[in-house]
Amino acid sequence: MTFERIGYRDGSTALTGLLARPAGKPRAAVAVFPTIMNPTPAVEAKATALAEAGYVALIGDFYGAAPADFAQAMAWAEGLRSDVSTYRNRLHAAVAALHRLEPELPLLAIGFCMGGQAVLELARDGAELGAVVSFHGLLETGSPAEPGAVKARILVCHGDADPLVPREQVVGFWQEMDCAEANWHFHAYSGVKHGFTNPNPPPGNTAVDFDPSADRQSWAAMLGLFDEVLGG
């Protein structure tokens, strides 16, 4: 699929989203938040799959540029996430850009790794989204959800052997969501590591591994939740 490049802004920062459209009438519009590396072939494949399933999909841009390597991506991500308000504004900018493109469509959001954390931050911040889905996302936050703030339904798809998200972080997330009175679902896959949706994990990183079963199950769970939220 050929992606359409969509320019948008977060204040003075110029950003570029990648837009995929379905062949027929779309069911909804999905903001797709990528990994810490910004759009990658694996994330682009997921946006293509969304378009094939009948959704408009816009891959958001975290930085306004492609990092040269993982070290640069880490530095940029740390800078962006150092202030929760700044981080959330960057995420809202992508959702707003998608809404401007498709103002009549219901809005949903999904994300992978850092992008999974991103959609949870949107939910915590009360974004007007029908549902958010986090795939192997980080669960910690500098600003937990307040009671009644979360409007989106939440699905977290998590590898239980993910060393970046220890068990105490998982339990803390559950407690946070309960205190916030959120409508949340949590799917954990035993023995599964971080990045389980990426069929080409970075070499030498023992925290990350592809898991075909968890990839299939989590994607099916997402589609099922979208059907339920959209009434189809």
Solvent accessible surface area in square Angstrom, and as a share of the most:
residue,aa,sasa,rsa
1,M,119,0.53
2,T,131,0.76
3,F,37,0.15
4,E,89,0.40
5,R,173,0.63
6,I,20,0.10
7,G,65,0.62
8,Y,10,0.04
9,R,140,0.51
10,D,29,0.15
11,G,66,0.63
12,S,105,0.68
13,T,41,0.24
14,A,59,0.46
15,L,4,0.02
16,T,44,0.26
17,G,0,0.00
18,L,22,0.11
19,L,3,0.02
20,A,1,0.01
21,R,105,0.38
22,P,20,0.12
23,A,120,0.93
24,G,53,0.51
25,K,189,0.80
26,P,33,0.21
27,R,86,0.31
28,A,0,0.00
29,A,0,0.00
30,V,0,0.00
31,A,1,0.01
32,V,0,0.00
33,F,4,0.02
34,P,0,0.00
35,T,24,0.14
36,I,22,0.11
37,M,62,0.28
38,N,6,0.03
39,P,41,0.26
40,T,30,0.18
41,P,114,0.72
42,A,21,0.17
43,V,2,0.01
44,E,52,0.24
45,A,60,0.47
46,K,26,0.11
47,A,0,0.00
48,T,26,0.15
49,A,30,0.24
50,L,0,0.00
51,A,3,0.02
52,E,136,0.61
53,A,44,0.34
54,G,15,0.15
55,Y,3,0.01
56,V,0,0.00
57,A,0,0.00
58,L,1,0.01
59,I,0,0.00
60,G,1,0.01
61,D,12,0.06
62,F,1,0.01
63,Y,29,0.11
64,G,35,0.34
65,A,54,0.42
66,A,86,0.67
67,P,13,0.08
68,A,90,0.69
69,D,75,0.39
70,F,113,0.47
71,A,74,0.57
72,Q,64,0.28
73,A,0,0.00
74,M,69,0.31
75,A,60,0.46
76,W,82,0.29
77,A,0,0.00
78,E,102,0.46
79,G,50,0.48
80,L,15,0.07
81,R,58,0.21
82,S,94,0.60
83,D,69,0.36
84,V,36,0.21
85,S,74,0.48
86,T,62,0.36
87,Y,6,0.02
88,R,21,0.08
89,N,84,0.43
90,R,28,0.10
91,L,1,0.00
92,H,58,0.26
93,A,14,0.11
94,A,2,0.02
95,V,15,0.08
96,A,43,0.33
97,A,3,0.03
98,L,0,0.00
99,H,82,0.37
100,R,153,0.56
101,L,59,0.29
102,E,28,0.13
103,P,75,0.47
104,E,156,0.70
105,L,29,0.14
106,P,63,0.40
107,L,24,0.12
108,L,0,0.00
109,A,0,0.00
110,I,0,0.00
111,G,0,0.00
112,F,4,0.01
113,C,17,0.10
114,M,5,0.02
115,G,0,0.00
116,G,0,0.00
117,Q,13,0.06
118,A,0,0.00
119,V,0,0.00
120,L,2,0.01
121,E,4,0.02
122,L,0,0.00
123,A,0,0.00
124,R,7,0.03
125,D,64,0.33
126,G,13,0.13
127,A,8,0.06
128,E,129,0.58
129,L,7,0.03
130,G,30,0.29
131,A,0,0.00
132,V,0,0.00
133,V,0,0.00
134,S,0,0.00
135,F,0,0.00
136,H,3,0.01
137,G,2,0.02
138,L,32,0.16
139,L,4,0.02
140,E,97,0.43
141,T,36,0.21
142,G,65,0.63
143,S,39,0.25
144,P,79,0.50
145,A,11,0.09
146,E,117,0.52
147,P,89,0.56
148,G,58,0.56
149,A,28,0.22
150,V,21,0.12
151,K,116,0.49
152,A,2,0.01
153,R,50,0.18
154,I,1,0.00
155,L,5,0.02
156,V,0,0.00
157,C,0,0.00
158,H,4,0.02
159,G,0,0.00
160,D,55,0.28
161,A,45,0.35
162,D,5,0.02
163,P,80,0.50
164,L,86,0.43
165,V,3,0.02
166,P,55,0.35
167,R,145,0.53
168,E,128,0.57
169,Q,34,0.15
170,V,4,0.02
171,V,55,0.32
172,G,33,0.31
173,F,4,0.02
174,W,94,0.33
175,Q,109,0.48
176,E,25,0.11
177,M,1,0.01
178,D,88,0.45
179,C,92,0.55
180,A,1,0.01
181,E,134,0.60
182,A,16,0.12
183,N,78,0.40
184,W,66,0.23
185,H,67,0.30
186,F,37,0.15
187,H,69,0.31
188,A,57,0.44
189,Y,22,0.08
190,S,99,0.64
191,G,65,0.63
192,V,9,0.05
193,K,74,0.31
194,H,12,0.06
195,G,3,0.03
196,F,0,0.00
197,T,8,0.05
198,N,36,0.19
199,P,74,0.47
200,N,121,0.62
201,P,43,0.27
202,P,66,0.41
203,P,134,0.85
204,G,84,0.81
205,N,60,0.31
206,T,116,0.67
207,A,17,0.13
208,V,21,0.12
209,D,72,0.37
210,F,60,0.25
211,D,39,0.20
212,P,65,0.41
213,S,48,0.31
214,A,1,0.01
215,D,22,0.12
216,R,158,0.58
217,Q,96,0.43
218,S,0,0.00
219,W,36,0.13
220,A,63,0.48
221,A,23,0.18
222,M,0,0.00
223,L,54,0.27
224,G,39,0.37
225,L,15,0.07
226,F,0,0.00
227,D,53,0.28
228,E,111,0.50
229,V,46,0.27
230,L,45,0.22
231,G,68,0.65
232,G,74,0.71
